[in-house]
Amino acid sequence: MTAPTSDNPLLQTEGLPKFDRIRPEHVEPAIRELLARLHTDLDALERDVRPTWEQTVARLSAITEPIGLAWGVVNHLMGVQNSPELRQAHAAVEGEVVEAFMRIGQSEPLYKALKALREGPDWKKLDDTQHRIVDASIRDAELSGVGLQGEARARFQEIERELAELSTRFANNVIDATKAWSMTLTRPEEVEGLPPSALAAAAQAAKQGLAEGAPEPTPEKGPWRITLEAPSYVPFLEHSRRPELREKLYRAFVTRASSGDTDNGPLIERVLTLRREKARLLGHGSFAEVSLAAKMAPGVQAVEQLLGELRKAARVRARDENAELTEYARRKTGNTSLELKLWDVPFWAERLREERYAYTDEELRPYFAMPRVLEGLFDTARRLFGVTVRAADGEVPVWDPSVRFFRVADESGKDIAAFYLDPYSRPATKRGGAWMNGAVDRKRKPDGSLRLPVAYLVCNATPPVGNKPALLTFREVETLFHEFGHGLQHMLTRVDYPEAAGINNVEWDAVELPSQFMENWCFHEETLSRLARHVDTGEPLPKALQEKLRAGRIYRAASQTLRQVYFATLDLELHHRYPAGDDDAPSVLDMQTRIAADNTVLKPLPEDRFLCSFTHIFAGGYAAGYYSYKWAEVLSADAFSAFEEAGLSDAQAVANTGRRFRDTVLALGGSRHPLEVFQSFRGRAPSTHPLLKQTGLLETQELETTAPMM
């Protein structure tokens, strides 16, 4: 059954999406109608395209915007309100959408017009932002196969269609596999060690699927349902005193989506084979080279140099950290021959951290009630960037009752942006992780008016239990700050062309700079004092606890660094050297085992299939780009060091530096190369020194003070 197109909410072109009206049955008719309009308009454009800004870039932008907005809404709902009906509708039109955007990328008339514009007399009339947009459009066309002809072009298009379908299937399989597994515990001794918040959440989860007439689960008496969602999985591994149950949970987690109907193993092999073939069609030696062609890093060698330096700085320390943890566990258990298993590490690491820094995550949780954390976050944005955030709940439709809406105003009180916040975990319909997407990009309209940017900020924090506000872990607070940092770059942009506004046209390995930068403020004394107040008494987080929190920041930092280096190295190896599709190619698992040997302290289990749920690289934008987290971390640590140099206790100095960060990193977005943007803020090229200092690794390996990416 399909809805009539006349009242289809996905066909609206003005305002924000009508989430209260959009249904799966709207997807197919709306997308097909918009695609038909797109192809008609493209036919006309290709017939008479002229090499001017207005007749190429601006005209194409106007033509593609309606389908871009509608498809963006559909993809957003796939992440936050997933259902079998929506999947079916999405799958029915996904191939046609991919083909349409492929047509644009491979349009020879448009490509020739863009090159003629760059080489013609009008080029000098354009500003630097327009130059960068045209250059990026030409590069993207070449990476989309615009130079391919005949069978090669047809094959390229087949590959793109199949990759899009595989990406969607991969993500859906992870959602389904995560949702399908749970562990229901009924005896108090099975949940020994779990903190009250975890017990309450597990009891609430047990209410799902409860048999009619069954007693209501309670935190004290259970039953308790443990799932593979982070708010359930992480506390159980950290606190459960039952190693056999931790093992059961851990094994389920690292084998997600690796068997049965949700097995992503064959999809991984196929994706890697297709990406390798795609790279060869484009004349590149590997898919990593294709990926890096549009990134800040100048090439694979530069990425491997950075990863090598971080590995060298972290590996010895990580081994020491593991030896220290093993010795601690032996002392506490009295078992002098104890060897830690992978599911033991989170438990004993949490015990050692509690003892060393004399606080627990649960002790901190009452200080991080969501309403107060939001107040502190918005206050930080005001102090740093001069913007005011106000609640606007009820002003626009949302997709779930827990979703909130906020507006952002500048120092004069004028509204400049808005955002949705979807903060809590919903395992049945929402994928895991946290992310920011643009709902609407900033745009200067032909009549001179300005369309304000709107962002989606999505987290999977612990939801509220009963009538109390949600009490967050400190890591969940950091995640909220992180996503808000992405949102700030989207919302505080001053670029009027949507092609370079916000995070658009920002090289992928630089896009994490504002988000990781914002995490630093979670450790800042004044910021912590404002956002961390006890939910019942209103008392601020004691200074002694703040000091311990800051001191604990580098706790097991080498192990965390090595973990990220492992993921990034494996990603790069799979996309650069792995001979996917060759008859004599080793299995992906063999490749993982080889990379793990040099990048882990404890070897993964033989049955480890974490790649089967590695959505970042198989269903997200991080293929041959997972290194971007560490690359951008160099930038973010260095950016924060500018505030340290100015004086974190000097409010005016912080404000002045914050305004400079706003006017460069946040305002310029994709209108300049990220190195140029960074240098305009920092006054010099990036340095690895602040990151190594921040993570406590500097003394391990004194490195040069200029980052290898430069």
C-alpha positions in Angstrom: 0.0 0.0 0.0 1.4 3.4 -0.9 0.3 6.9 0.1 -0.9 9.4 -2.6 1.8 11.7 -3.6 -0.2 14.9 -3.2 -0.1 14.7 0.6 3.2 12.8 1.0 5.3 14.5 3.7 8.5 13.4 2.1 7.8 15.7 -0.8 7.8 18.9 1.2 10.6 21.3 0.2 10.3 23.9 3.0 10.7 23.6 6.7 11.8 20.6 8.8 10.6 17.0 8.2 7.1 16.1 9.4 8.2 13.2 11.5 4.8 12.9 13.0 3.4 12.1 9.6 6.2 10.2 7.8 5.4 6.5 7.4 7.2 3.7 5.5 4.5 3.7 2.8 5.5 7.3 1.9 9.1 6.3 0.9 8.7 4.6 -2.4 6.2 7.0 -4.1 8.1 10.1 -2.8 11.5 8.9 -3.8 10.4 7.7 -7.2 8.6 11.0 -7.9 11.7 13.0 -6.8 14.0 10.8 -8.9 11.8 11.3 -12.0 12.0 15.1 -11.5 15.7 14.8 -11.0 16.3 12.9 -14.2 14.1 15.4 -16.2 16.0 18.3 -14.8 19.4 16.6 -15.4 18.4 16.0 -19.0 17.8 19.7 -19.4 21.0 20.7 -17.6 23.2 18.4 -19.7 21.7 19.7 -22.9 22.7 23.3 -22.3 25.1 23.4 -19.4 27.5 26.4 -19.5 30.8 26.8 -17.7 29.7 29.4 -15.1 29.1 29.0 -11.4 25.4 29.7 -11.7 24.9 27.3 -14.6 26.9 24.4 -13.2 27.3 24.3 -9.4 24.3 26.5 -8.4 21.9 24.9 -10.9 23.0 21.4 -10.0 22.6 22.1 -6.3 19.0 23.3 -6.8 18.2 20.2 -8.9 19.6 17.7 -6.4 18.5 19.2 -3.2 14.9 17.8 -3.0 16.0 14.2 -3.4 19.0 14.8 -1.1 16.7 16.1 1.7 14.1 13.3 1.3 16.7 10.5 1.1 18.5 12.0 4.1 15.3 11.8 6.2 14.8 8.2 5.1 18.4 7.2 6.0 18.1 9.0 9.3 14.9 7.0 10.2 16.7 3.8 9.2 19.2 4.6 12.1 16.8 5.8 14.7 13.4 4.2 14.0 14.3 1.0 12.1 11.5 -1.4 11.2 10.9 -4.2 8.7 8.5 -2.0 6.8 11.0 0.8 6.5 13.8 -1.5 5.5 11.6 -3.0 2.8 10.7 0.5 1.4 14.4 1.6 1.7 15.6 -1.5 -0.2 13.0 -1.0 -2.9 14.4 2.4 -4.0 18.0 2.4 -2.8 19.4 1.1 -6.1 17.6 3.8 -8.0 18.9 6.5 -5.7 22.5 5.2 -6.1 22.1 5.1 -9.9 20.8 8.7 -9.9 23.8 10.0 -7.9 26.1 7.9 -10.0 24.7 9.5 -13.1 25.5 12.9 -11.7 29.0 11.9 -10.7 29.7 10.4 -14.2 28.1 13.2 -16.2 30.5 14.1 -18.9 28.7 17.4 -19.8 28.9 18.5 -16.2 32.5 17.4 -15.8 33.6 19.2 -18.9 31.7 22.4 -17.9 33.4 22.3 -14.4 36.9 21.9 -16.0 36.1 24.7 -18.5 35.0 26.9 -15.7 38.3 26.3 -13.9 40.3 27.1 -17.0 38.1 29.9 -18.3 37.8 33.7 -17.7 35.1 33.4 -15.0 37.5 31.5 -12.7 39.1 34.8 -11.4 35.6 36.1 -10.5 35.0 33.3 -8.0 36.1 33.4 -4.4 38.3 30.8 -2.6 35.4 28.8 -1.3 33.9 28.5 -4.8 37.3 27.5 -6.1 37.5 24.7 -3.5 34.0 23.5 -4.3 34.7 23.3 -8.0 38.1 21.5 -7.4 36.3 19.0 -5.1 33.6 18.5 -7.6 36.1 17.6 -10.4 38.0 15.3 -8.1 34.8 13.6 -6.9 33.7 13.1 -10.6 37.0 11.4 -11.4 36.6 9.2 -8.3 33.0 8.4 -9.5 34.3 7.0 -12.8 33.5 10.0 -15.1 36.5 9.0 -17.2 35.3 5.4 -17.7 33.6 4.3 -21.0 31.7 1.3 -22.2 32.0 -1.9 -20.3 34.2 -0.4 -17.6 31.6 2.3 -16.8 28.8 -0.3 -16.7 30.8 -2.5 -14.4 31.7 0.5 -12.1 28.0 1.3 -11.9 27.2 -2.3 -11.0 29.8 -2.2 -8.2 28.4 1.0 -6.7 24.9 -0.4 -6.7 26.0 -3.6 -5.0 28.2 -1.9 -2.5 25.3 0.3 -1.4 23.1 -2.7 -0.9 25.8 -4.6 1.0 26.3 -1.6 3.3 22.6 -1.5 4.2 22.5 -5.3 4.7 25.6 -5.2 6.9 24.1 -2.5 9.2 20.8 -4.3 9.4 22.5 -7.6 10.3 24.3 -5.9 13.2 21.1 -4.4 14.5 19.3 -7.7 14.2 22.1 -9.8 15.8 22.5 -7.3 18.6 18.7 -7.3 19.3 18.4 -11.1 19.0 20.8 -12.0 21.8 20.2 -11.5 25.5 20.9 -13.2 28.8 18.2 -13.3 31.4 19.4 -13.8 35.0 17.1 -14.9 37.7 19.3 -15.5 40.8 20.7 -12.6 42.9 24.2 -14.3 43.0 24.2 -14.0 39.1 24.2 -10.2 39.3 26.6 -9.9 42.2 28.7 -6.8 41.8 26.4 -5.0 39.5 25.8 -1.4 40.6 22.2 -0.2 41.3 21.9 1.7 38.0 22.8 -1.5 36.0 20.4 -3.6 38.0 17.6 -1.1 37.4 18.3 -0.9 33.7 18.5 -4.7 33.5 15.2 -5.1 35.3 13.6 -2.5 33.0 14.9 -4.4 30.0 13.4 -7.7 31.4 9.9 -6.1 31.1 10.2 -6.5 27.3 8.5 -9.7 26.2 7.3 -10.4 29.7 4.6 -13.2 29.8 1.1 -12.0 30.8 0.6 -12.3 34.5 4.3 -12.6 35.3 5.5 -10.6 38.3 6.9 -7.2 37.5 10.8 -7.3 37.4 12.5 -5.2 40.1 16.1 -4.1 40.5 16.2 -6.0 43.8 14.6 -9.3 42.9 14.9 -9.4 39.1 14.7 -11.0 36.7 17.5 -9.1 35.0 18.0 -9.0 31.2 21.6 -8.3 29.9 22.0 -7.3 26.3 24.8 -6.5 23.8 23.9 -2.8 23.8 26.7 -0.7 25.3 24.7 0.6 28.3 24.1 -3.0 29.3 27.2 -4.7 28.0 29.9 -2.4 29.4 28.7 -2.2 33.0 28.3 -6.0 33.2 31.9 -6.6 32.0 33.2 -4.0 34.4 31.3 -5.1 37.5 30.0 -8.7 37.3 31.8 -10.9 39.7 30.9 -14.0 37.7 33.7 -14.6 35.2 31.7 -17.4 33.4 28.9 -14.9 32.7 31.3 -12.2 31.6 32.8 -14.8 29.3 29.4 -15.7 27.9 28.6 -12.0 27.2 32.0 -11.2 25.7 32.0 -14.2 23.4 28.5 -13.2 22.2 29.7 -9.6 21.6 32.7 -10.5 19.5 30.8 -13.0 17.4 27.8 -10.7 16.6 26.5 -11.0 13.1 28.8 -13.9 12.2 26.4 -16.8 11.8 23.0 -17.7 10.6 20.8 -15.3 8.7 22.7 -12.3 10.0 26.2 -13.5 9.0 28.2 -10.6 7.7 31.3 -12.7 7.0 30.5 -13.3 3.3 29.5 -9.7 2.9 32.9 -8.5 4.2 34.7 -10.6 1.6 32.4 -9.3 -1.1 32.8 -5.7 -0.1 36.6 -5.9 -0.1 36.6 -7.6 -3.4 34.3 -5.0 -5.0 36.3 -2.1 -3.5 39.5 -3.5 -4.9 38.0 -3.9 -8.3 36.6 -0.4 -8.1 40.0 1.0 -7.3 41.6 -0.7 -10.3 38.9 0.6 -12.6 39.8 4.1 -11.4 43.5 3.5 -12.0 44.5 3.2 -8.4 46.5 0.4 -6.8 44.2 0.0 -3.9 41.0 1.2 -2.4 43.0 2.9 0.3 44.5 5.1 -2.4 41.0 6.0 -3.6 39.9 6.8 0.0 42.9 9.0 0.7 42.6 10.9 -2.5 39.9 12.9 -0.8 41.4 13.2 2.7 43.9 15.4 4.5 46.6 12.8 4.8 48.8 13.0 1.7 49.0 9.2 1.2 49.1 5.7 2.8 52.8 6.2 3.8 51.9 9.3 5.9 49.1 7.4 7.7 51.4 4.4 8.3 54.1 6.7 9.7 51.6 8.2 12.2 50.3 4.8 13.2 53.8 3.5 13.5 54.9 6.3 15.8 51.8 5.9 18.0 52.3 2.1 18.1 55.9 2.6 19.1 54.9 5.0 21.9 52.1 2.8 23.2 53.1 -0.8 22.8 55.7 -1.2 25.5 53.6 0.8 27.9 50.5 -1.2 27.1 52.3 -4.4 27.9 53.4 -2.9 31.2 49.8 -1.9 31.9 48.7 -5.5 31.3 51.4 -6.9 33.5 50.5 -4.4 36.3 46.8 -5.4 36.0 47.7 -9.1 36.1 49.8 -8.7 39.2 47.0 -6.7 40.8 44.4 -9.5 40.0 46.7 -12.2 41.3 47.2 -10.2 44.6 43.5 -9.7 45.0 42.5 -13.3 44.2 45.5 -15.0 45.9 46.0 -16.9 42.6 49.7 -16.4 41.8 49.4 -18.1 38.4 46.3 -16.2 37.2 46.4 -15.2 33.6 43.9 -12.6 32.6 41.4 -13.4 29.9 39.9 -10.8 27.6 36.6 -10.7 29.6 38.6 -10.3 32.8 40.4 -7.1 31.7 37.5 -4.7 32.0 36.6 -6.1 35.4 40.0 -5.9 36.9 40.8 -2.6 35.2 37.8 -1.1 36.9 38.8 -2.5 40.3 42.3 -1.1 40.0 41.0 2.3 38.8 38.6 2.4 41.7 41.4 1.6 44.1 44.0 3.9 42.6 41.7 6.9 42.1 39.3 6.1 44.9 36.1 6.6 42.9 33.8 4.4 40.9 31.7 5.1 37.8 28.6 4.5 39.9 29.8 7.0 42.5 30.1 9.6 39.7 26.8 8.8 38.0 24.5 10.7 40.4 26.5 13.9 39.5 25.7 13.5 35.8 22.0 13.8 35.5 21.1 14.5 31.9 19.3 17.9 32.5 22.3 19.3 34.4 24.8 17.9 31.9 23.0 19.7 29.1 23.0 22.9 31.1 26.8 22.6 31.6 27.3 21.7 27.9 25.3 24.7 26.7 27.0 27.0 29.2 30.4 25.8 27.9 29.3 26.7 24.3 28.3 30.1 25.5 31.6 30.8 27.3 33.7 29.6 24.5 31.8 30.6 21.4 29.3 33.2 22.5 26.2 31.2 21.5 23.1 30.6 23.5 21.1 27.3 23.4 17.4 27.3 24.4 14.9 24.4 24.5 12.3 24.5 21.8 10.5 21.2 22.6 7.1 20.9 20.9 7.9 23.5 18.1 8.6 20.8 15.6 7.6 17.1 15.2 10.0 14.4 16.4 10.4 10.7 15.7 10.3 9.5 19.4 8.9 11.0 22.6 12.4 11.1 24.1 13.8 13.3 21.3 14.3 17.0 22.1 14.6 20.1 19.9 16.8 23.2 20.6 17.5 26.5 18.9 20.9 28.3 18.9 21.3 32.1 18.9 24.4 34.2 18.5 25.6 37.0 20.9 23.0 39.4 19.6 20.2 37.0 20.3 19.6 36.2 16.7 18.8 32.6 15.9 21.5 31.0 13.7 20.8 27.2 13.9 18.9 24.4 15.6 19.3 20.8 16.5 17.5 17.6 17.4 18.9 15.6 20.3 18.1 11.8 20.4 20.0 10.9 23.6 19.0 7.4 24.8 19.4 3.8 23.7 16.5 2.0 22.1 17.8 -1.4 21.1 14.6 -2.5 19.2 14.7 0.3 16.7 17.9 2.3 16.9 21.4 1.3 15.9 24.2 1.5 18.4 26.9 4.2 18.7 26.6 7.9 18.5 26.6 10.3 15.5 25.8 13.7 14.1 24.2 14.2 10.7 23.0 17.3 9.0 19.2 17.7 8.8 19.4 20.9 6.8 22.6 22.7 5.5 23.1 26.4 5.7 22.3 28.1 2.4 22.1 31.5 0.9 18.9 31.4 -1.2 18.6 33.1 -4.6 16.5 35.8 -3.0 19.3 36.6 -0.6 17.6 35.1 2.5 19.4 32.6 4.6 18.4 29.0 5.4 19.7 28.1 8.8 21.5 24.8 9.5 19.8 22.1 11.6 21.6 19.0 13.0 20.7 15.6 14.2 22.7 14.7 17.4 22.2 11.0 18.2 23.6 9.1 21.3 22.8 5.8 23.0 23.1 6.8 26.6 21.6 5.0 29.5 17.9 5.9 29.5 16.1 7.2 32.6 14.6 4.6 34.9 11.2 5.3 36.5 10.6 9.0 37.3 14.3 9.9 37.8 16.3 11.7 35.2 18.8 9.7 33.2 22.1 9.4 35.2 25.0 9.2 32.8 28.4 7.6 33.1 31.3 9.9 32.6 32.0 8.3 29.2 28.5 9.0 28.1 29.1 12.7 29.1 32.2 12.7 26.9 30.2 11.2 24.0 27.6 13.9 24.3 30.3 16.6 24.2 31.8 14.8 21.3 28.7 14.8 19.2 27.9 18.3 20.1 31.3 19.3 18.8 30.3 17.9 15.4 27.0 19.7 15.7 28.8 23.0 16.4 30.8 22.7 13.2 27.6 22.1 11.3 25.6 24.9 13.0 28.2 27.7 13.5 29.4 27.6 9.8 29.4 30.9 8.0 29.7 29.4 4.6 26.7 30.2 2.4 27.2 27.4 -0.1 25.8 24.1 1.1 28.6 22.2 -0.8 31.1 23.5 1.8 29.0 24.6 4.8 29.5 22.9 8.1 31.2 19.5 7.7 30.5 19.3 4.0 33.7 19.1 2.0 35.8 18.8 5.1 38.3 16.0 4.6 37.2 13.0 6.6 40.4 12.7 8.6 39.9 16.3 9.9 36.2 16.1 10.6 36.7 14.7 14.1 38.7 17.8 15.2 35.8 19.8 16.7 34.3 16.7 18.3 37.4 15.4 20.0 38.3 19.0 20.9 35.1 19.4 22.9 35.8 16.2 24.9 38.7 18.1 26.6 36.3 20.4 28.4 34.8 17.5 30.3 38.0 17.6 32.4 38.2 21.3 32.8 37.7 22.4 36.4 35.2 25.2 35.8 33.2 23.2 33.3 33.1 20.2 35.5 31.9 22.3 38.4 29.0 23.6 36.4 27.8 20.4 34.9 28.5 17.9 37.7 26.1 18.4 40.5 24.4 15.7 42.6 21.0 14.8 41.4 19.4 14.9 44.9 21.4 17.5 46.8 22.7 19.8 44.0 26.1 19.7 45.6 29.0 20.1 43.0 31.3 17.2 42.3 33.9 17.5 45.1 37.3 18.9 44.0 39.1 15.8 45.2 36.9 13.7 42.9 37.6 16.1 40.0 41.3 15.8 40.6 41.0 12.0 40.5 38.9 12.1 37.4 41.6 14.2 35.7 44.4 12.0 37.0 42.5 8.9 35.7 42.3 10.3 32.2 45.6 8.7 31.4 44.7 5.5 33.1 45.5 2.7 30.7 45.9 5.3 27.9 48.5 3.2 26.2 46.1 0.3 26.0 43.4 2.5 24.5 45.8 4.0 22.0 47.1 0.6 20.9 43.5 -0.6 20.5 42.7 2.3 18.1 46.0 1.7 16.3 45.0 -1.9 15.9 41.7 -1.1 14.3 43.2 1.6 12.1 46.0 -0.7 10.9 43.7 -3.6 10.2 41.4 -1.3 8.2 44.2 0.1 6.2 45.8 -3.3 5.6 42.4 -4.8 4.4 42.0 -1.9 1.9 45.6 -1.5 0.8 47.4 -4.8 0.7 44.8 -7.6 1.2 44.4 -9.4 -2.2 40.6 -9.6 -1.9 39.1 -11.8 -4.6 42.3 -13.7 -5.5 42.1 -17.5 -5.4 45.1 -17.7 -3.2 44.2 -14.8 -0.9 44.3 -15.6 2.9 41.1 -15.3 4.7 40.2 -12.0 6.4 40.5 -13.8 9.7 44.1 -14.8 8.9 44.8 -11.1 8.1 43.2 -10.1 11.4 45.3 -12.6 13.3 48.5 -11.3 11.7 47.8 -7.7 12.4 46.7 -8.5 15.9 50.0 -10.1 16.7 51.8 -6.7 16.3 49.0 -4.5 17.7 47.5 -6.2 20.7 48.8 -7.3 24.1 46.2 -10.1 24.6 45.4 -12.0 21.4 41.8 -12.0 20.1 39.9 -15.3 20.6 40.2 -17.7 17.7 36.5 -17.3 17.1 36.7 -13.5 17.3 34.6 -12.0 14.5 34.5 -8.3 15.6 34.9 -7.4 11.9 31.4 -8.7 11.3 30.1 -5.8 13.4 32.6 -3.2 12.4 30.0 -0.9 10.9 32.5 2.0 10.7 34.3 0.5 7.8 31.7 -1.8 6.2 28.5 0.3 6.6 29.8 3.8 7.4 32.2 6.4 6.0 35.4 5.1 7.5 36.6 2.6 5.0 40.4 3.0 4.7 39.8 5.9 7.0 39.5 4.6 10.6 42.9 6.2 11.2 41.0 9.5 11.0 40.3 9.3 14.7 43.9 9.3 15.7 44.8 11.8 12.9 42.2 14.2 14.1 43.2 13.6 17.7 46.6 15.1 17.0 44.7 18.2 15.7 42.3 18.3 18.6 44.9 17.9 21.3 47.0 20.6 19.7 44.0 22.9 19.4 43.2 22.5 23.1 46.8 23.2 23.9 46.2 26.8 22.6 43.7 27.3 25.4 46.2 25.8 27.9 48.8 28.2 26.7 46.3 31.1 27.0 45.5 30.1 30.6 42.5 27.9 31.4 41.8 29.8 34.6 41.6 33.1 32.7 38.0 33.5 31.5 38.7 36.3 29.1 41.7 34.5 27.5 39.5 31.3 27.2 36.8 33.4 25.6 39.2 35.1 23.2 40.7 31.8 22.1 37.3 30.3 21.8 36.1 33.0 19.5 39.2 32.4 17.3 38.4 28.7 17.2 34.8 29.6 16.3 35.9 32.0 13.6 38.2 29.5 12.0 37.6 25.8 12.6 33.8 26.1 13.2 33.0 28.9 10.8 35.1 28.0 7.8 34.1 24.3 7.5 34.9 22.9 4.1 35.6 26.2 2.5 39.4 25.9 3.1 41.8 23.0 3.3 41.9 21.7 6.9 45.6 22.4 7.2 45.0 26.1 6.2 42.1 26.3 8.7 44.2 24.8 11.5 47.1 27.1 10.8 44.8 30.1 10.8 43.7 29.2 14.3 46.9 27.9 15.8 49.4 30.0 13.9 51.5 27.0 12.9 51.4 23.5 11.6 50.0 20.7 13.9 52.3 19.0 16.4 52.0 15.4 17.8 53.6 16.7 21.1 50.3 17.8 22.8 48.6 14.4 22.1 51.4 12.4 23.5 51.6 14.7 26.5 47.8 14.5 27.0 47.8 10.7 26.9 50.9 10.3 29.1 53.0 8.7 26.4 55.5 11.5 25.8 58.1 10.1 28.2 58.0 6.8 26.5 59.1 8.2 23.1 60.3 11.7 22.6 59.0 12.5 19.1 59.5 15.4 16.8 57.2 18.3 17.4 55.7 18.4 13.9 53.0 16.0 13.0 53.9 13.6 10.2 50.9 14.6 8.1 52.5 17.9 7.2 
